[in-house]
Amino acid sequence: MIADLVAKIGPIQITSTCGGRHARHSQHYSGRAIDFRPMATSSRKAAAAARAIENVGGVGTYSNGLVHADVGAREISWHGHKRSRYASAGKRRHYTRVARNSR
């Protein structure tokens, strides 16, 4: 996945793999996810490129410019704070968790 991603968008800075703090049951803990910062394009374009890669399951963008990509079985997409991927009322109304169509 990483090689395909770099071929599409150029260099990336990987900020998180399997270490650190992640959501419960995160793909990070099984070594199936990365968080990265695109170095040659925007996070929005990097996320779109990641979604186009066949074996990528979940793709998310965070407000701090990081992008998440994993090779999990579920296809999900989100935008939001690093600590919250769920829609809620009030201030975080634009942070959502959305299921994509399965292949």
LOBA-527218 format. One record per residue (C-alpha): residue in three letters; y, z, x. Coordinates in steps of 0.02 Angstrom, whole numbers. Layout:
N
<atom><pamar>ALA</pamar><v>Y</v><w>Z</w><u>X</u></atom>
...
//
This chain:
103
<atom><pamar>MET</pamar><v>0</v><w>0</w><u>0</u></atom>
<atom><pamar>ILE</pamar><v>123</v><w>47</w><u>137</u></atom>
<atom><pamar>ALA</pamar><v>95</v><w>-115</w><u>234</u></atom>
<atom><pamar>ASP</pamar><v>121</v><w>-218</w><u>75</u></atom>
<atom><pamar>LEU</pamar><v>278</v><w>-120</w><u>33</u></atom>
<atom><pamar>VAL</pamar><v>355</v><w>-140</w><u>206</u></atom>
<atom><pamar>ALA</pamar><v>315</v><w>-327</w><u>201</u></atom>
<atom><pamar>LYS</pamar><v>412</v><w>-342</w><u>38</u></atom>
<atom><pamar>ILE</pamar><v>564</v><w>-231</w><u>70</u></atom>
<atom><pamar>GLY</pamar><v>576</v><w>-202</w><u>258</u></atom>
<atom><pamar>PRO</pamar><v>574</v><w>-36</w><u>350</u></atom>
<atom><pamar>ILE</pamar><v>554</v><w>129</w><u>260</u></atom>
<atom><pamar>GLN</pamar><v>571</v><w>310</w><u>312</u></atom>
<atom><pamar>ILE</pamar><v>425</v><w>410</w><u>244</u></atom>
<atom><pamar>THR</pamar><v>488</v><w>582</w><u>194</u></atom>
<atom><pamar>SER</pamar><v>332</v><w>657</w><u>116</u></atom>
<atom><pamar>THR</pamar><v>145</v><w>627</w><u>117</u></atom>
<atom><pamar>CYS</pamar><v>15</v><w>760</w><u>80</u></atom>
<atom><pamar>GLY</pamar><v>113</v><w>912</w><u>141</u></atom>
<atom><pamar>GLY</pamar><v>255</v><w>1004</w><u>59</u></atom>
<atom><pamar>ARG</pamar><v>284</v><w>1057</w><u>-120</u></atom>
<atom><pamar>HIS</pamar><v>241</v><w>936</w><u>-259</u></atom>
<atom><pamar>ALA</pamar><v>198</v><w>941</w><u>-443</u></atom>
<atom><pamar>ARG</pamar><v>32</v><w>1019</w><u>-491</u></atom>
<atom><pamar>HIS</pamar><v>-108</v><w>890</w><u>-478</u></atom>
<atom><pamar>SER</pamar><v>6</v><w>775</w><u>-378</u></atom>
<atom><pamar>GLN</pamar><v>-69</v><w>622</w><u>-295</u></atom>
<atom><pamar>HIS</pamar><v>15</v><w>686</w><u>-136</u></atom>
<atom><pamar>TYR</pamar><v>-115</v><w>824</w><u>-118</u></atom>
<atom><pamar>SER</pamar><v>-257</v><w>698</w><u>-110</u></atom>
<atom><pamar>GLY</pamar><v>-166</v><w>585</w><u>13</u></atom>
<atom><pamar>ARG</pamar><v>-135</v><w>450</w><u>-118</u></atom>
<atom><pamar>ALA</pamar><v>56</v><w>457</w><u>-127</u></atom>
<atom><pamar>ILE</pamar><v>212</v><w>445</w><u>-21</u></atom>
<atom><pamar>ASP</pamar><v>396</v><w>478</w><u>-46</u></atom>
<atom><pamar>PHE</pamar><v>507</v><w>365</w><u>56</u></atom>
<atom><pamar>ARG</pamar><v>684</v><w>307</w><u>85</u></atom>
<atom><pamar>PRO</pamar><v>707</v><w>117</w><u>95</u></atom>
<atom><pamar>MET</pamar><v>809</v><w>72</w><u>249</u></atom>
<atom><pamar>ALA</pamar><v>855</v><w>-110</w><u>208</u></atom>
<atom><pamar>THR</pamar><v>874</v><w>-112</w><u>18</u></atom>
<atom><pamar>SER</pamar><v>917</v><w>-2</w><u>-130</u></atom>
<atom><pamar>SER</pamar><v>797</v><w>123</w><u>-205</u></atom>
<atom><pamar>ARG</pamar><v>799</v><w>24</w><u>-367</u></atom>
<atom><pamar>LYS</pamar><v>743</v><w>-136</w><u>-280</u></atom>
<atom><pamar>ALA</pamar><v>614</v><w>-39</w><u>-179</u></atom>
<atom><pamar>ALA</pamar><v>541</v><w>36</w><u>-338</u></atom>
<atom><pamar>ALA</pamar><v>532</v><w>-136</w><u>-419</u></atom>
<atom><pamar>ALA</pamar><v>442</v><w>-204</w><u>-266</u></atom>
<atom><pamar>ALA</pamar><v>320</v><w>-58</w><u>-269</u></atom>
<atom><pamar>ARG</pamar><v>280</v><w>-88</w><u>-453</u></atom>
<atom><pamar>ALA</pamar><v>236</v><w>-268</w><u>-410</u></atom>
<atom><pamar>ILE</pamar><v>101</v><w>-215</w><u>-287</u></atom>
<atom><pamar>GLU</pamar><v>-68</v><w>-225</w><u>-371</u></atom>
<atom><pamar>ASN</pamar><v>-145</v><w>-59</w><u>-318</u></atom>
<atom><pamar>VAL</pamar><v>11</v><w>48</w><u>-350</u></atom>
<atom><pamar>GLY</pamar><v>-5</v><w>164</w><u>-500</u></atom>
<atom><pamar>GLY</pamar><v>147</v><w>277</w><u>-510</u></atom>
<atom><pamar>VAL</pamar><v>322</v><w>235</w><u>-452</u></atom>
<atom><pamar>GLY</pamar><v>474</v><w>346</w><u>-469</u></atom>
<atom><pamar>THR</pamar><v>651</v><w>356</w><u>-405</u></atom>
<atom><pamar>TYR</pamar><v>750</v><w>513</w><u>-375</u></atom>
<atom><pamar>SER</pamar><v>936</v><w>541</w><u>-385</u></atom>
<atom><pamar>ASN</pamar><v>941</v><w>575</w><u>-197</u></atom>
<atom><pamar>GLY</pamar><v>886</v><w>395</w><u>-156</u></atom>
<atom><pamar>LEU</pamar><v>703</v><w>432</w><u>-123</u></atom>
<atom><pamar>VAL</pamar><v>563</v><w>330</w><u>-201</u></atom>
<atom><pamar>HIS</pamar><v>387</v><w>391</w><u>-244</u></atom>
<atom><pamar>ALA</pamar><v>237</v><w>274</w><u>-244</u></atom>
<atom><pamar>ASP</pamar><v>55</v><w>317</w><u>-270</u></atom>
<atom><pamar>VAL</pamar><v>-112</v><w>231</w><u>-290</u></atom>
<atom><pamar>GLY</pamar><v>-166</v><w>338</w><u>-437</u></atom>
<atom><pamar>ALA</pamar><v>-259</v><w>267</w><u>-586</u></atom>
<atom><pamar>ARG</pamar><v>-118</v><w>304</w><u>-710</u></atom>
<atom><pamar>GLU</pamar><v>30</v><w>187</w><u>-712</u></atom>
<atom><pamar>ILE</pamar><v>187</v><w>291</w><u>-737</u></atom>
<atom><pamar>SER</pamar><v>368</v><w>266</w><u>-694</u></atom>
<atom><pamar>TRP</pamar><v>516</v><w>386</w><u>-691</u></atom>
<atom><pamar>HIS</pamar><v>690</v><w>419</w><u>-630</u></atom>
<atom><pamar>GLY</pamar><v>757</v><w>593</w><u>-608</u></atom>
<atom><pamar>HIS</pamar><v>780</v><w>747</w><u>-504</u></atom>
<atom><pamar>LYS</pamar><v>654</v><w>784</w><u>-368</u></atom>
<atom><pamar>ARG</pamar><v>601</v><w>942</w><u>-460</u></atom>
<atom><pamar>SER</pamar><v>587</v><w>874</w><u>-636</u></atom>
<atom><pamar>ARG</pamar><v>499</v><w>717</w><u>-699</u></atom>
<atom><pamar>TYR</pamar><v>501</v><w>759</w><u>-883</u></atom>
<atom><pamar>ALA</pamar><v>625</v><w>713</w><u>-1018</u></atom>
<atom><pamar>SER</pamar><v>717</v><w>859</w><u>-1094</u></atom>
<atom><pamar>ALA</pamar><v>862</v><w>888</w><u>-1209</u></atom>
<atom><pamar>GLY</pamar><v>1036</v><w>916</w><u>-1143</u></atom>
<atom><pamar>LYS</pamar><v>1094</v><w>874</w><u>-968</u></atom>
<atom><pamar>ARG</pamar><v>933</v><w>790</w><u>-908</u></atom>
<atom><pamar>ARG</pamar><v>920</v><w>669</w><u>-1054</u></atom>
<atom><pamar>HIS</pamar><v>916</v><w>518</w><u>-938</u></atom>
<atom><pamar>TYR</pamar><v>769</v><w>585</w><u>-836</u></atom>
<atom><pamar>THR</pamar><v>610</v><w>521</w><u>-915</u></atom>
<atom><pamar>ARG</pamar><v>425</v><w>504</w><u>-892</u></atom>
<atom><pamar>VAL</pamar><v>364</v><w>340</w><u>-962</u></atom>
<atom><pamar>ALA</pamar><v>188</v><w>271</w><u>-974</u></atom>
<atom><pamar>ARG</pamar><v>171</v><w>87</w><u>-928</u></atom>
<atom><pamar>ASN</pamar><v>46</v><w>-34</w><u>-1001</u></atom>
<atom><pamar>SER</pamar><v>-123</v><w>-26</w><u>-919</u></atom>
<atom><pamar>ARG</pamar><v>-192</v><w>-180</w><u>-833</u></atom>
//
